[in-house]
């Protein structure tokens, strides 16, 4: 009986250590993003970038445009990592959620501050009609195609 208990304990410990090793073997890249992203505009649309050249690998940004909205919204509950002026007089803003980063470029006026926690749908800044806003998503430093997560599907 004593040997059987020792054997069962050994099997349990071995099994548990295998599970722990398997979990440690998983990288952040193995985890799948499982959130839906709100559209940066309430009534806007997105499109593929139209550039005179192509990137290899393809550029994974979405160009967002609205003829109605004046506010850019947070796509997810996140924290503002950076807010920077750009050479064209607008702003770029990066927000993050876990190891995911969301980059907005083309904000007319930034209304969120660095280290501010924002909720999905909360206004990050203003937008001027007719201008384009670039939206990108990264996992750590790896670009991710955000189109499959956006609740508004960009047109081709």
Secondary structure, DSSP 8 states (H G I E B T S, - for coil): -HHHHHHHHHHHHHHHHHHHHHHHH--GGGS-----B--SSSS-EEE----SS--SS----EEEE-SS--EEE-SSSEEEEEEEE-TTS-EEEEEEETTEEEEEEEESEE-S-TT-EE-TT-EEEE--TT--EEEEEEETTEEE-GGGTBSS--B-
